[in-house]
């Protein structure tokens, strides 16, 4: 016999505290049970979770029981619930999807957290964190970005650690030699640790350095305090690894300017000329392209599929298209991982 709403409410009142105490549960209420993505007419006690987990991944005390007395339960994934987060305000701990930038840049988006050698780093674009090559290891990264009121050093959240130089058409790139960049990066890191403000910059030596063009626009910054960041992304939740972006993949992103938007990968293997302003244009190969799902300030957003797996890093777009680096190219170029 179907339960009446008052019966469900009464049982919910008795079980509420115990359900909310379970890890991963962010809300409980009375609602309709959903089966195979379709709402049924059956009333149930509904537990909302940040991320759905397999039963074997949870301890027995964290599992949601199938029934509360004679009332069935249901579990839905809502992601973390935020208190009307302003993506342009100062937030600690800072989640992905909000304003961040180099101290000399206006504002971009904190994509997600990655790890290098076991240490957490903020992932975003070179043109967001490294000022389109014109930066130095150890430079201050602000949250929010300067355009949103971020001030150095009060709003400093991280220090710039590494980036992949952008090779601009015509040779205005600053660097495209991976060996030279790695050597300079290592020496700059030592200089930063020693308190020196002197930095090295590698110089491209020949046209062969640009023969392959660009694959990525990416950079990482190490938090000043790991407690100041979280692996959650606003309105999305924590990434669940990576996946290959393919033609027709449904995607979404959480960005500083347009918030949570969705789209579909409409092109793969795209070669794109991107205008970085001041007459500088760079050509990028092996890009993914989606429809209109971003605006200025969304650069650096992580792009995820419907299973919360990261497929790319958003870095450019127009009024009707969005251009995305493949996440596999980003991780390889920076030698970082999304794994815990």
VEXFITI-354961 format. One line per 4 residues: number of its first residue (from 1); their letters; for each residue x, y, z of C-alpha. Coordinates in pm, 1 decimal, decimal comma, always signed. Example, Ala and Ser with C-alpha at 12.3 -4.5 7.8 and 13.67 -1.06 7.14 Angstrom:
<sites>
1> AS> +1230,0 -450,0 +780,0 ~ +1367,0 -106,0 +714,0
</sites>
This chain:
<sites>
1> XXXX> +0,0 +0,0 +0,0 ~ +135,5 +342,1 -98,4 ~ +254,7 +566,3 +183,0 ~ +75,6 +892,4 +259,0
5> XXXX> +273,0 +1215,5 +276,6 ~ +203,6 +1261,8 +647,7 ~ +340,6 +913,1 +718,5 ~ +657,0 +993,4 +524,2
9> XXXX> +697,2 +1325,4 +705,7 ~ +658,8 +1157,2 +1044,6 ~ +918,7 +888,6 +967,4 ~ +1149,8 +1152,2 +817,2
13> XXXX> +1135,5 +1356,6 +1138,4 ~ +1242,8 +1049,9 +1335,9 ~ +1524,9 +951,8 +1099,6 ~ +1648,4 +1293,6 +985,8
17> XXXX> +1944,6 +1336,1 +1221,8 ~ +2075,9 +984,8 +1168,3 ~ +2059,5 +1021,1 +790,5 ~ +2232,3 +1359,8 +786,1
21> XXXX> +2512,8 +1221,2 +1000,4 ~ +2611,8 +986,7 +719,2 ~ +2916,5 +1091,4 +517,9 ~ +2838,1 +1244,1 +176,9
25> XXXX> +2474,1 +1330,0 +263,2 ~ +2394,4 +1698,5 +208,4 ~ +2013,3 +1696,2 +247,5 ~ +1716,3 +1475,6 +336,2
29> XXXX> +1350,0 +1533,2 +262,7 ~ +1018,4 +1384,0 +156,9 ~ +969,3 +1341,4 -216,6 ~ +898,3 +1104,7 -501,5
33> XXXX> +1115,2 +804,0 -572,2 ~ +1302,3 +808,6 -903,1 ~ +1359,7 +484,1 -1095,3 ~ +1574,8 +467,9 -1409,8
37> XXXX> +1573,4 +845,8 -1432,3 ~ +1193,7 +869,2 -1421,1 ~ +989,0 +1006,8 -1133,0 ~ +736,7 +758,8 -996,0
41> XXXX> +421,8 +820,3 -793,8 ~ +573,3 +652,0 -487,0 ~ +655,7 +879,5 -194,0 ~ +992,0 +819,3 -28,6
45> XXXX> +1249,9 +962,1 +207,1 ~ +1504,5 +1115,9 -29,2 ~ +1871,0 +1150,8 +67,3 ~ +2070,7 +1396,5 -146,0
49> XXXX> +2443,3 +1322,6 -170,1 ~ +2738,5 +1522,7 -295,6 ~ +2856,2 +1231,1 -509,3 ~ +2699,6 +889,7 -555,5
53> XXXX> +2932,3 +612,6 -438,2 ~ +2924,0 +237,7 -484,4 ~ +2819,7 +56,2 -164,8 ~ +3165,1 -102,7 -131,3
57> XXXX> +3320,5 +245,0 -118,1 ~ +3124,5 +336,4 +195,1 ~ +3144,1 +208,4 +548,4 ~ +2829,9 +27,7 +674,5
61> XXXX> +2736,1 +320,5 +898,5 ~ +2740,2 +558,3 +599,1 ~ +2510,6 +349,9 +378,0 ~ +2155,2 +476,2 +330,1
65> XXXX> +1911,8 +202,5 +436,2 ~ +1666,5 +83,0 +173,4 ~ +1375,5 +152,4 +411,7 ~ +1300,9 +362,0 +717,0
69> XXXX> +1048,8 +134,4 +883,9 ~ +797,5 +76,8 +602,7 ~ +895,0 +385,9 +398,7 ~ +1131,0 +331,8 +108,7
73> XXXX> +1430,9 +561,0 +60,2 ~ +1592,5 +705,9 -249,0 ~ +1939,8 +851,3 -309,4 ~ +2002,3 +1129,7 -559,8
77> XXXX> +2322,4 +1310,0 -649,5 ~ +2295,2 +1688,0 -621,2 ~ +2659,2 +1782,7 -578,0 ~ +2764,7 +2004,3 -287,4
81> XXXX> +2509,3 +2270,9 -193,4 ~ +2650,6 +2623,1 -160,8 ~ +2498,7 +2923,6 +12,8 ~ +2443,3 +3140,2 -296,7
85> XXXX> +2811,5 +3147,0 -380,7 ~ +2931,8 +3461,0 -555,1 ~ +3197,9 +3347,9 -797,0 ~ +3368,7 +3686,9 -780,7
89> XXXX> +3402,8 +3710,6 -403,2 ~ +3685,7 +3593,5 -178,8 ~ +3617,2 +3234,3 -70,3 ~ +3817,6 +3014,7 +167,6
93> XXXX> +3836,1 +2729,6 +114,1 ~ +3819,3 +2818,9 -253,9 ~ +3637,7 +2573,8 -486,6 ~ +3683,0 +2541,3 -861,5
97> XXXX> +3463,7 +2758,5 -1080,7 ~ +3542,8 +3094,1 -916,9 ~ +3752,6 +3401,8 -989,3 ~ +4131,3 +3368,7 -977,9
101> XXXX> +4419,5 +3534,3 -1162,2 ~ +4781,2 +3640,9 -1167,9 ~ +4828,2 +3973,9 -992,3 ~ +4874,6 +4145,8 -1334,0
105> XXXX> +4573,6 +3983,2 -1503,7 ~ +4208,5 +4088,3 -1477,1 ~ +4029,7 +3763,5 -1388,7 ~ +3984,0 +3405,7 -1502,6
109> XXXX> +3859,4 +3082,2 -1351,0 ~ +4006,6 +2836,5 -1101,1 ~ +3959,0 +2512,4 -1296,3 ~ +4026,1 +2230,1 -1054,1
113> XXXX> +4297,0 +2084,5 -832,7 ~ +4575,3 +1864,4 -966,8 ~ +4878,0 +1701,8 -807,0 ~ +5244,8 +1709,4 -891,5
117> XXXX> +5486,1 +1505,2 -681,0 ~ +5211,3 +1462,3 -422,2 ~ +5150,4 +1837,4 -380,5 ~ +4824,6 +2015,1 -462,9
121> XXXX> +4815,7 +2277,7 -737,0 ~ +4547,2 +2502,0 -886,4 ~ +4499,9 +2436,1 -1258,8 ~ +4399,7 +2712,4 -1497,5
125> XXXX> +4528,0 +2875,7 -1817,9 ~ +4868,0 +3027,9 -1888,5 ~ +4694,4 +3354,7 -1981,1 ~ +4512,4 +3351,8 -1645,0
129> XXXX> +4789,1 +3243,9 -1406,3 ~ +5108,1 +3326,6 -1599,9 ~ +5000,3 +3646,4 -1777,6 ~ +5047,4 +3494,4 -2126,7
133> XXXX> +5414,1 +3400,7 -2061,5 ~ +5496,8 +3737,1 -1900,2 ~ +5532,1 +3605,6 -1545,7 ~ +5787,1 +3454,3 -1308,9
137> XXXX> +5785,1 +3150,2 -1085,6 ~ +5668,6 +3256,3 -742,4 ~ +5442,3 +3539,0 -863,8 ~ +5131,6 +3598,2 -653,4
141> XXXX> +4802,2 +3441,4 -761,9 ~ +4496,4 +3620,3 -625,5 ~ +4148,5 +3494,9 -537,8 ~ +3942,6 +3678,4 -643,4
145> XXXX> +4126,9 +3816,0 -945,2 ~ +4216,1 +4187,0 -957,6 ~ +3911,7 +4272,8 -1171,6 ~ +3691,0 +4137,2 -893,3
149> XXXX> +3863,3 +4330,4 -616,4 ~ +4151,7 +4096,4 -537,0 ~ +4449,2 +4277,7 -386,9 ~ +4809,2 +4167,6 -346,1
153> XXXX> +4909,1 +4038,8 -94,6 ~ +4585,6 +4033,5 +110,8 ~ +4402,2 +3804,5 -131,7 ~ +4699,2 +3591,3 -231,2
157> XXXX> +4598,2 +3225,6 -244,3 ~ +4887,3 +3065,6 -433,6 ~ +5221,2 +3120,6 -602,9 ~ +5282,0 +3052,0 -967,8
161> XXXX> +5481,7 +2732,4 -1014,4 ~ +5483,1 +2632,4 -1381,5 ~ +5324,6 +2693,9 -1719,8 ~ +5350,1 +2581,9 -2080,5
165> XXXX> +5469,5 +2880,7 -2288,8 ~ +5232,4 +2997,0 -2560,8 ~ +5402,2 +3015,3 -2901,4 ~ +5257,1 +3313,8 -3083,9
169> XXXX> +5243,9 +3329,6 -3462,5 ~ +5541,4 +3531,4 -3585,3 ~ +5764,9 +3422,1 -3297,8 ~ +5649,9 +3641,2 -3004,7
173> XXXX> +5641,6 +3358,3 -2756,5 ~ +5906,4 +3403,7 -2490,5 ~ +5982,7 +3033,1 -2500,2 ~ +5899,3 +2715,3 -2684,4
177> XXXX> +6191,8 +2494,1 -2593,8 ~ +6073,5 +2236,4 -2340,8 ~ +6425,7 +2162,1 -2218,8 ~ +6506,1 +2528,4 -2170,1
181> XXXX> +6170,8 +2593,6 -2006,7 ~ +6218,4 +2304,7 -1765,5 ~ +6568,0 +2420,4 -1673,0 ~ +6454,7 +2778,8 -1624,5
185> XXXX> +6154,1 +2664,0 -1425,7 ~ +6370,8 +2458,7 -1191,3 ~ +6618,1 +2741,4 -1134,7 ~ +6334,8 +2990,1 -1085,0
189> XXXX> +6175,5 +2763,7 -825,4 ~ +6502,7 +2751,5 -633,1 ~ +6531,7 +3128,1 -658,7 ~ +6180,0 +3171,5 -523,9
193> XXXX> +6252,7 +2944,7 -228,6 ~ +6567,6 +3143,0 -156,9 ~ +6372,7 +3467,6 -157,5 ~ +6527,9 +3605,0 -475,8
197> XXXX> +6309,4 +3802,7 -717,5 ~ +6545,5 +3739,9 -1010,2 ~ +6391,4 +3512,0 -1271,9 ~ +6512,2 +3343,4 -1590,5
201> XXXX> +6320,8 +3339,4 -1917,1 ~ +6398,5 +3101,4 -2202,7 ~ +6416,2 +3226,5 -2560,4 ~ +6308,7 +3039,7 -2875,5
205> XXXX> +6613,1 +2983,6 -3096,3 ~ +6471,9 +2881,5 -3431,3 ~ +6159,7 +2840,0 -3646,1 ~ +6155,6 +2465,1 -3590,3
209> XXXX> +6036,5 +2531,8 -3232,9 ~ +5697,5 +2645,8 -3365,0 ~ +5653,1 +2375,6 -3627,6 ~ +5405,0 +2184,9 -3411,1
213> XXXX> +5220,8 +2493,7 -3286,5 ~ +5041,9 +2484,6 -2949,7 ~ +4845,8 +2206,9 -2785,7 ~ +4760,1 +2374,1 -2454,3
217> XXXX> +4714,6 +2703,0 -2270,8 ~ +4774,0 +2592,0 -1913,9 ~ +4952,2 +2671,6 -1587,8 ~ +4959,5 +2562,2 -1224,6
221> XXXX> +4997,3 +2747,9 -897,1 ~ +5072,9 +2599,0 -556,7 ~ +4838,7 +2707,9 -273,2 ~ +5004,1 +2897,2 +9,8
225> XXXX> +4797,0 +2676,5 +242,0 ~ +4627,8 +2356,2 +119,7 ~ +4346,1 +2429,4 +363,2 ~ +4256,6 +2733,5 +151,6
229> XXXX> +4137,0 +2519,1 -142,3 ~ +3890,8 +2234,8 -193,1 ~ +3856,6 +1974,8 -468,4 ~ +3488,3 +2063,6 -514,7
233> XXXX> +3377,7 +2264,5 -819,0 ~ +3082,2 +2499,2 -767,5 ~ +2752,8 +2337,1 -877,0 ~ +2940,3 +2033,1 -1009,6
237> XXXX> +3110,2 +1853,6 -719,4 ~ +3447,3 +1681,5 -712,6 ~ +3589,2 +1556,5 -1045,0 ~ +3586,5 +1178,6 -1087,1
241> XXXX> +3900,6 +1128,8 -1290,9 ~ +3934,2 +1199,3 -1662,4 ~ +3779,2 +1083,1 -1988,3 ~ +3838,6 +1125,7 -2360,2
245> XXXX> +3636,4 +1402,6 -2520,1 ~ +3475,1 +1263,1 -2835,8 ~ +3236,3 +1392,4 -3098,1 ~ +2892,7 +1423,3 -2940,9
249> XXXX> +3009,3 +1407,9 -2576,8 ~ +2773,3 +1605,8 -2352,4 ~ +2979,4 +1843,8 -2138,8 ~ +2942,1 +2111,4 -1874,1
253> XXXX> +3160,2 +2368,3 -1708,4 ~ +3149,1 +2590,1 -1400,8 ~ +3304,1 +2929,8 -1467,2 ~ +3358,2 +3268,3 -1308,7
257> XXXX> +3139,2 +3463,6 -1555,1 ~ +2858,4 +3243,2 -1683,6 ~ +2842,7 +2989,2 -1400,3 ~ +2721,3 +2639,5 -1480,5
261> XXXX> +2659,4 +2587,0 -1851,5 ~ +2620,9 +2280,5 -2070,7 ~ +2702,3 +2192,3 -2427,2 ~ +2811,4 +1922,0 -2668,3
265> XXXX> +3147,8 +1858,9 -2831,3 ~ +3074,3 +1950,4 -3191,5 ~ +3425,3 +1923,6 -3337,0 ~ +3740,0 +1727,1 -3256,5
269> XXXX> +4095,4 +1750,7 -3396,7 ~ +4033,9 +2121,2 -3454,4 ~ +4311,5 +2365,6 -3545,8 ~ +4223,1 +2712,3 -3417,4
273> XXXX> +4381,1 +3057,8 -3443,6 ~ +4321,6 +3239,3 -3115,6 ~ +4352,5 +3615,3 -3069,1 ~ +4517,6 +3706,5 -2737,7
277> XXXX> +4494,1 +4082,1 -2790,4 ~ +4765,9 +4339,9 -2862,5 ~ +4800,0 +4191,0 -3210,1 ~ +4911,7 +3850,6 -3080,1
281> XXXX> +4763,2 +3540,0 -3240,2 ~ +4851,0 +3179,0 -3157,2 ~ +4759,6 +2861,7 -3343,9 ~ +4640,1 +2559,8 -3144,7
285> XXXX> +4610,6 +2202,8 -3274,1 ~ +4412,4 +1898,3 -3152,2 ~ +4143,6 +2108,2 -2986,1 ~ +3786,3 +2022,8 -2890,5
289> XXXX> +3511,3 +2266,7 -2986,3 ~ +3168,6 +2301,6 -2828,8 ~ +2884,4 +2547,6 -2875,6 ~ +2823,6 +2874,4 -2691,7
293> XXXX> +2885,7 +2790,3 -2324,8 ~ +3137,5 +3054,5 -2212,3 ~ +3227,0 +3422,2 -2204,8 ~ +3531,1 +3627,0 -2105,7
297> XXXX> +3644,6 +3536,5 -1753,7 ~ +3547,1 +3170,2 -1791,5 ~ +3897,4 +3086,5 -1918,4 ~ +4053,6 +2814,4 -1707,6
301> XXXX> +3729,7 +2630,4 -1634,3 ~ +3743,5 +2252,9 -1614,0 ~ +3513,1 +2090,8 -1871,9 ~ +3349,5 +1768,9 -1752,0
305> XXXX> +3123,3 +1499,8 -1893,8 ~ +2796,8 +1389,4 -1732,2 ~ +2985,0 +1147,8 -1505,8 ~ +3197,2 +1432,7 -1366,0
309> XXXX> +3508,8 +1317,9 -1549,4 ~ +3728,2 +1601,4 -1674,7 ~ +3764,8 +1601,1 -2053,4 ~ +3928,9 +1938,3 -2108,0
313> XXXX> +4038,6 +2285,4 -2003,8 ~ +3842,6 +2577,2 -2148,3 ~ +4061,3 +2859,5 -2280,1 ~ +3896,8 +3046,6 -2568,7
317> XXXX> +3572,1 +3107,2 -2749,7 ~ +3346,0 +3338,0 -2946,9 ~ +2978,3 +3432,1 -2933,8 ~ +2881,7 +3087,2 -3061,0
321> XXXX> +3170,7 +2852,5 -2987,2 ~ +3396,1 +2735,5 -2704,2 ~ +3749,7 +2603,6 -2752,7 ~ +3886,4 +2341,0 -2515,1
325> XXXX> +4229,8 +2183,5 -2462,7 ~ +4215,5 +1806,0 -2430,1 ~ +4280,1 +1725,4 -2063,6 ~ +4522,3 +1446,3 -2158,6
329> XXXX> +4745,3 +1702,0 -2334,0 ~ +4725,3 +1936,2 -2034,2 ~ +4819,2 +1672,1 -1777,6 ~ +5106,3 +1543,6 -1987,9
333> XXXX> +5245,4 +1889,0 -2062,3 ~ +5246,2 +1992,5 -1695,3 ~ +5332,6 +1647,5 -1558,7 ~ +5039,1 +1657,3 -1318,3
337> XXXX> +4757,6 +1420,0 -1226,7 ~ +4393,8 +1447,2 -1125,3 ~ +4429,0 +1139,4 -909,0 ~ +4437,3 +1190,6 -528,3
</sites>
